[in-house]
Amino acid sequence: MECLKQVNPDEWENIPPLAELYQDLPTTLRCSPHKNNTDFRRKSPKQIAQNAYIGYNTPKVTTFIVIDLDYDGSIFAYHDTGIPRPQFVLKNPKNGHCQYLYRLKDPVTFFKSSRNTPIRLLNAVTDALNDVLGGDKAFTGYLAKNALNSAHEVYYTGAEPYTLGEIASYLDLPDLNSSQAEQAHNDEFYGRNDAIFNTVRKIAISIAYTGTYTQIYAQCLEWCEEYNTRYSPQLPYNELKSISKSIAGYYTSDKFRREFSELQAVRGARGGKVSKRKPAPTSEASTEPWKAMGISRATYYNRKKQGKI
């Protein structure tokens, strides 16, 4: 506990650990002054000052493990549980809830050529940290407390960046090669795969009829990457490509195009039908009494409704 030191985030440029943290942030910053909206801005001191929440990782690179502790007194949870201390502890001054930032010495990538072993280890370490610390497993890390913003109390522990293996040595991890671990991984994996697929599929209908396979695939992949950032851990890049190919393939298939054309034809027929019934010569639609009264049609029917005509 003696390693925990509060620092002033307003002076981050003059505090080496915070200045290094700034350098580690993505060039394009996912940020927001509140929790309920997200902007994408070029990283700058101005954006840091304006936004209390930021995204520490990109869709393709995880540099920080962010643990969300929704209970008072969580500032010393790492000490009480005997696990490695995070680099930073970010505390809500109103309720005492905290977030921990663990900086990885070797960031984990989600590129098409990335190895699956580090990704699986990252998943296991993150889950185990949440188990030990009582963290919120629903927290995706999409937006987290900004350690360089004075909306939060910021504490620095002096810890150096960790390898995943160093953190794992303090945790009780499952055998990543066991069938039980593989089944648990698959349950989580397929849930997120299905969620991203269905979300992007519904959005992509807007370009389904006019876009080519290449255009739909590229746009779907972009949407998949965007929605993937809401999860921690994220789906591998190859899975996002597979989802995008599946959606693009379906929306450019002859079956879909034929059924879509038939649906549009039915809708057009409904909207284009002209009533065969003509207005009666003595009806108000024919005589237009509002003209003789020098008022508008809307005023005429409004007065009639009120019993003034």
C-alpha positions as a printed NumPy array, in Angstrom:
array([[  0.   ,   0.   ,   0.   ],
       [  2.946,   2.266,   0.601],
       [  3.58 ,   2.228,  -3.176],
       [  0.279,   3.942,  -3.929],
       [  0.848,   7.619,  -4.72 ],
       [ -1.807,  10.09 ,  -5.796],
       [ -0.823,  12.277,  -8.754],
       [ -2.443,  15.355, -10.271],
       [ -3.72 ,  14.496, -13.783],
       [ -3.882,  18.198, -14.684],
       [ -0.078,  18.183, -14.589],
       [  0.333,  14.967, -16.574],
       [  2.822,  16.482, -19.027],
       [  5.242,  17.066, -16.144],
       [  4.752,  13.661, -14.498],
       [  6.861,  10.993, -16.309],
       [  4.502,   7.998, -15.727],
       [  1.506,   9.982, -17.021],
       [  3.493,  11.408, -19.936],
       [  4.499,   7.85 , -20.888],
       [  0.864,   6.788, -20.628],
       [ -0.088,   9.546, -23.058],
       [  2.49 ,   8.263, -25.539],
       [  1.004,   4.761, -25.25 ],
       [ -2.5  ,   5.944, -26.189],
       [ -3.799,   5.287, -29.718],
       [ -3.217,   8.048, -32.256],
       [ -6.927,   8.103, -33.011],
       [ -8.555,   8.419, -29.63 ],
       [-11.92 ,   6.939, -28.747],
       [-13.199,   9.45 , -26.216],
       [-16.181,  11.099, -24.542],
       [-16.917,  13.644, -21.814],
       [-19.679,  11.268, -20.631],
       [-20.318,   7.524, -20.64 ],
       [-23.266,   7.597, -23.031],
       [-21.65 ,   8.713, -26.286],
       [-18.437,   8.14 , -28.217],
       [-16.327,  10.376, -30.447],
       [-13.2  ,   9.593, -32.427],
       [-10.603,  12.365, -32.276],
       [ -6.952,  12.845, -33.089],
       [ -4.962,  12.44 , -29.883],
       [ -3.968,  15.802, -28.429],
       [ -3.649,  17.501, -25.016],
       [ -6.853,  19.373, -25.843],
       [ -8.834,  16.173, -26.302],
       [ -7.34 ,  14.748, -23.114],
       [ -8.521,  17.78 , -21.175],
       [-12.028,  17.702, -22.647],
       [-12.843,  14.004, -22.242],
       [-13.214,  12.163, -18.947],
       [-13.436,   8.778, -20.708],
       [-11.182,   7.244, -23.338],
       [-10.409,   3.94 , -25.022],
       [ -6.933,   2.662, -24.155],
       [ -6.784,  -0.001, -26.865],
       [ -7.461,  -0.174, -30.59 ],
       [ -9.53 ,  -2.859, -32.346],
       [ -6.331,  -4.637, -33.415],
       [ -3.955,  -4.063, -30.495],
       [ -4.514,  -4.539, -26.753],
       [ -1.888,  -2.658, -24.747],
       [ -3.796,  -2.305, -21.473],
       [ -5.904,  -4.669, -19.419],
       [ -8.625,  -2.547, -17.77 ],
       [-10.445,  -4.002, -14.761],
       [-13.647,  -2.326, -13.522],
       [-14.369,  -2.62 ,  -9.775],
       [-17.851,  -1.412,  -8.885],
       [-17.548,  -1.366,  -5.11 ],
       [-16.264,   1.018,  -2.472],
       [-12.844,   0.287,  -1.   ],
       [-11.586,  -1.345,  -4.21 ],
       [ -8.574,   0.971,  -4.277],
       [ -6.583,  -1.608,  -2.251],
       [ -8.147,  -4.755,  -3.742],
       [ -4.913,  -5.766,  -5.5  ],
       [ -3.063,  -5.643,  -2.152],
       [ -5.783,  -7.536,  -0.281],
       [ -5.824, -10.353,  -2.838],
       [ -2.051, -10.612,  -3.247],
       [ -1.885, -10.074,  -7.   ],
       [  0.48 ,  -7.775,  -8.934],
       [ -0.295,  -4.107,  -8.509],
       [ -1.548,  -2.258, -11.611],
       [  0.349,   0.716, -12.992],
       [ -2.585,   3.023, -12.27 ],
       [ -5.655,   3.042, -10.058],
       [ -8.428,   5.408, -11.175],
       [-10.968,   6.2  ,  -8.487],
       [-14.403,   7.772,  -8.648],
       [-14.27 ,  10.424,  -5.891],
       [-18.029,  10.173,  -5.315],
       [-18.484,   6.459,  -4.646],
       [-15.012,   4.975,  -4.282],
       [-15.347,   2.668,  -7.304],
       [-12.089,   2.076,  -9.16 ],
       [-10.59 ,   0.931, -12.42 ],
       [ -7.172,  -0.709, -12.674],
       [ -4.815,  -0.239, -15.62 ],
       [ -2.307,  -3.025, -16.315],
       [  0.2  ,  -2.037, -18.995],
       [  1.408,  -5.037, -21.033],
       [  5.08 ,  -5.19 , -21.928],
       [  4.168,  -7.078, -25.096],
       [  0.816,  -5.868, -26.509],
       [ -1.489,  -8.557, -27.887],
       [ -2.46 ,  -8.138, -31.529],
       [ -5.574,  -9.197, -33.424],
       [ -4.237,  -9.047, -36.976],
       [ -4.885, -11.787, -39.503],
       [ -1.379, -13.116, -38.919],
       [ -1.576, -12.958, -35.109],
       [ -0.988, -16.13 , -33.115],
       [ -3.903, -17.534, -31.172],
       [ -1.905, -18.484, -28.054],
       [ -1.348, -14.908, -26.745],
       [ -5.003, -14.1  , -27.428],
       [ -6.181, -17.084, -25.401],
       [ -3.762, -16.215, -22.59 ],
       [ -5.018, -12.622, -22.568],
       [ -8.596, -13.9  , -22.281],
       [ -7.687, -16.211, -19.42 ],
       [ -5.68 , -13.572, -17.514],
       [ -8.444, -10.978, -17.865],
       [-11.097, -13.428, -16.651],
       [ -8.943, -14.517, -13.709],
       [ -8.196, -10.926, -12.67 ],
       [-11.93 , -10.195, -12.675],
       [-12.584, -13.327, -10.612],
       [ -9.97 , -12.509,  -7.977],
       [-10.689,  -8.785,  -7.763],
       [-14.476,  -9.014,  -8.056],
       [-14.418,  -7.092, -11.324],
       [-17.334,  -6.454, -13.634],
       [-17.084,  -9.061, -16.403],
       [-19.659,  -7.182, -18.466],
       [-17.268,  -4.222, -18.722],
       [-15.799,  -4.197, -22.226],
       [-13.186,  -1.464, -21.825],
       [-14.71 ,   0.366, -24.788],
       [-14.634,   3.565, -22.702],
       [-12.734,   3.758, -19.415],
       [-11.785,   6.456, -16.945],
       [ -9.196,   8.824, -18.402],
       [ -6.094,   8.743, -16.211],
       [ -5.073,  12.137, -17.581],
       [ -8.297,  13.894, -16.635],
       [ -9.109,  15.435, -13.25 ],
       [-12.652,  14.018, -13.249],
       [-11.087,  11.078, -11.395],
       [ -8.596,  10.551,  -8.591],
       [ -5.438,   9.086, -10.135],
       [ -2.963,   6.911,  -8.252],
       [  0.371,   5.582,  -9.513],
       [  1.917,   2.439,  -8.006],
       [  5.375,   2.487,  -9.562],
       [  4.862,  -0.926, -11.185],
       [  6.627,  -1.616, -14.46 ],
       [  4.745,  -3.077, -17.448],
       [  4.083,  -6.815, -17.191],
       [  4.219,  -9.721, -19.563],
       [  1.094, -11.849, -19.583],
       [  3.15 , -14.673, -18.116],
       [  4.215, -12.539, -15.152],
       [  0.616, -11.685, -14.288],
       [ -0.497, -15.269, -14.923],
       [  2.038, -16.611, -12.389],
       [ -0.029, -14.998,  -9.605],
       [ -3.34 , -16.361, -10.853],
       [ -5.079, -19.704, -10.877],
       [ -5.579, -20.186, -14.593],
       [ -7.308, -23.157, -16.228],
       [ -5.335, -25.479, -18.464],
       [ -5.694, -23.677, -21.78 ],
       [ -5.248, -26.981, -23.609],
       [ -7.968, -28.831, -21.711],
       [-11.34 , -29.624, -23.271],
       [-13.134, -27.814, -20.435],
       [-11.188, -24.616, -21.036],
       [-11.774, -24.927, -24.758],
       [-15.517, -25.325, -24.213],
       [-15.672, -22.241, -21.962],
       [-13.704, -20.269, -24.508],
       [-16.032, -21.391, -27.268],
       [-19.167, -20.397, -25.325],
       [-17.855, -16.853, -24.921],
       [-16.407, -16.805, -28.43 ],
       [-19.591, -17.832, -30.204],
       [-21.726, -15.461, -28.154],
       [-19.703, -12.47 , -29.315],
       [-19.407, -13.825, -32.835],
       [-23.192, -14.126, -33.038],
       [-23.78 , -10.661, -31.544],
       [-21.454,  -8.925, -34.016],
       [-22.835, -10.916, -36.949],
       [-26.457, -10.003, -36.215],
       [-25.695,  -6.356, -35.47 ],
       [-23.718,  -5.788, -38.665],
       [-26.115,  -7.881, -40.765],
       [-29.009,  -5.584, -39.864],
       [-27.019,  -2.428, -40.601],
       [-25.701,  -3.771, -43.901],
       [-29.184,  -4.121, -45.378],
       [-28.922,  -0.398, -46.189],
       [-26.242,  -1.123, -48.814],
       [-27.248,  -4.668, -49.698],
       [-29.042,  -3.97 , -52.985],
       [-26.751,  -1.337, -54.454],
       [-23.296,  -2.445, -53.317],
       [-20.917,  -4.9  , -54.947],
       [-19.457,  -7.812, -53.003],
       [-16.184,  -5.923, -52.481],
       [-17.954,  -2.774, -51.285],
       [-20.259,  -4.622, -48.883],
       [-17.412,  -6.765, -47.548],
       [-15.183,  -3.732, -46.872],
       [-17.955,  -1.799, -45.149],
       [-19.023,  -4.796, -43.061],
       [-15.439,  -5.403, -41.969],
       [-15.201,  -1.773, -40.855],
       [-18.446,  -2.109, -38.861],
       [-17.278,  -5.422, -37.367],
       [-14.038,  -3.845, -36.184],
       [-15.966,  -0.956, -34.63 ],
       [-18.366,  -3.227, -32.719],
       [-15.562,  -5.599, -31.737],
       [-13.98 ,  -2.821, -29.645],
       [-16.918,  -3.083, -27.253],
       [-15.735,  -6.504, -26.118],
       [-12.866,  -7.501, -23.917],
       [-11.355,  -9.784, -25.006],
       [-12.065,  -9.074, -28.652],
       [-12.668, -11.523, -31.463],
       [ -9.621, -12.289, -33.635],
       [ -9.348, -10.365, -36.898],
       [ -9.826, -13.539, -38.947],
       [-13.259, -14.03 , -37.37 ],
       [-14.279, -10.496, -38.301],
       [-13.242, -11.212, -41.881],
       [-15.279, -14.414, -41.852],
       [-18.371, -12.587, -40.564],
       [-17.98 ,  -9.877, -43.219],
       [-17.536, -12.413, -46.028],
       [-20.639, -14.287, -44.902],
       [-22.807, -11.143, -44.907],
       [-21.431,  -9.85 , -48.215],
       [-21.859, -13.258, -49.838],
       [-25.49 , -13.524, -48.79 ],
       [-26.443,  -9.978, -49.782],
       [-24.924, -10.376, -53.258],
       [-26.383, -13.832, -53.89 ],
       [-28.897, -14.318, -56.706],
       [-31.448, -15.62 , -54.199],
       [-31.319, -12.483, -52.037],
       [-31.31 , -10.091, -55.007],
       [-34.285, -11.873, -56.569],
       [-36.314, -11.913, -53.334],
       [-35.409,  -8.294, -52.614],
       [-36.551,  -7.226, -56.094],
       [-39.834,  -9.063, -55.655],
       [-40.387,  -7.384, -52.285],
       [-39.685,  -3.948, -53.755],
       [-42.128,  -4.663, -56.591],
       [-44.883,  -5.565, -54.131],
       [-44.236,  -2.422, -52.091],
       [-44.233,  -0.294, -55.222],
       [-47.537,  -1.767, -56.358],
       [-49.125,  -0.966, -53.032],
       [-47.929,   2.608, -53.055],
       [-48.69 ,   3.244, -56.711],
       [-52.314,   2.143, -56.829],
       [-54.752,   4.919, -57.718],
       [-58.212,   4.793, -56.24 ],
       [-60.957,   4.192, -58.824],
       [-63.485,   6.033, -56.672],
       [-63.956,   9.646, -57.781],
       [-65.15 ,  12.358, -55.34 ],
       [-68.88 ,  13.147, -55.533],
       [-69.704,  16.48 , -57.292],
       [-71.419,  17.774, -54.158],
       [-68.699,  16.723, -51.693],
       [-66.505,  19.239, -49.92 ],
       [-63.522,  17.807, -51.767],
       [-65.193,  18.938, -55.019],
       [-66.828,  22.222, -53.966],
       [-63.889,  23.413, -51.807],
       [-65.986,  25.759, -49.598],
       [-62.899,  27.143, -47.815],
       [-61.981,  29.072, -50.931],
       [-65.297,  30.951, -50.937],
       [-64.756,  31.739, -47.239],
       [-61.256,  33.054, -47.868],
       [-59.588,  30.607, -45.478],
       [-57.264,  27.665, -45.844],
       [-58.414,  24.059, -46.101],
       [-56.812,  23.268, -42.738],
       [-58.553,  26.203, -41.041],
       [-61.9  ,  25.167, -42.544],
       [-61.703,  21.61 , -41.172],
       [-60.359,  22.84 , -37.835],
       [-63.342,  25.189, -37.387],
       [-65.72 ,  22.488, -38.512],
       [-64.288,  20.128, -35.935],
       [-64.867,  22.778, -33.261],
       [-68.477,  23.249, -34.375],
       [-67.879,  26.79 , -35.646],
       [-69.02 ,  25.92 , -39.18 ]])
